[in-house]
Amino acid sequence: AQPVVDLSDNVLTARLPTGDSVTVYLYGATVTSWKTNNGQEQLFLSSAAVLDGSKPIRGGIPLVFPVFGPPPKSHATGNLPQHGFARNSYWEFLGKSSSESLGGKSDDSVKLDFGLSSDFLDEATKKKWPYDFGLVYSVTLEKGKLETSLHVQNKGNQAFEFQALFHTYLAVKDISKTAVRGLDESPYVDKVRNAETFTESSSSLAFTGETDRVYTPPTSKDDAGLVPLVVTEDGADSFLVSREALPDVTVWNGWEDKIKGMGDFEPKDGWQRYLCIEPGTVSSWTKLEAGDAWQGGATWESKL
Ligand code: BG6
């Protein structure tokens, strides 16, 4: 059996013979569903998410580029909307490759490539950020595993600066029993506490209220690179998150009051069932000289 890939009405679905599946909207190249072969949905998607291309999709994996958060007015991204334009632009489906072409068994995995370039932006957005760029976003589905990888190319003749992030809404059963390991000793900027910087003291970060922090965990001492994060539920590992070239991790849960005020977030008690773990490069700017390219990625493994 081969992976089955279908694109209709700007929505792409892929299913492995194992039963694992993924759904990606061309709007934002937003992954809206990732199911493992036990039928379990691994991502949280708001039931009021706007899916008609008029507003970024609330839930799944919105892609943040070229700026995270409200753009600083003094920066070249200053006139863009919060979290940039990637999550509210239509992307092109570039095609699929099976693991056969990647050197494995044909039914092991499927890689889906999506593209967005300056030519695809509407005129208003192009004016706000007039750089010549090309993005390739690859989503690879394997048994129990999803990989998201972004390739950024500067196709123009002037340098630009960008930030990028995978704004992943992980589905959890109960936020009050959810914790994150792998952040201890990490400095973080706490947006809930005047954007002041603190150092994480807990080896297992638990959630008791609104949480909105940008962590920049130190790299591992043995130089093996970025330390993977483990999300636990009721004490058992539920997700393993590995990162490549994405030094920062935003951890966000809006909690009851914040979510109450979000029109596209339903059901209203849904804050109890999601945790955003957002690997990215957002605490500083990545500068790409003319002709240069950058790549970063994350791997999501479901452990339950
Ligand atoms: C998080 C930010 O990444 O995204 C939060 O840290 C923000 O501050 C949240 O509230 C949701 O953002 P948006 O633009 O999708 O409503």
Boltz pocket constraint, residues with backbone or C-beta under 6 A from the ligand:
constraints:
  - pocket:
      binder: B
      contacts: [[A, 82], [A, 83], [A, 167], [A, 191], [A, 212], [A, 213], [A, 250], [A, 252], [A, 278]]
      max_distance: 6.0
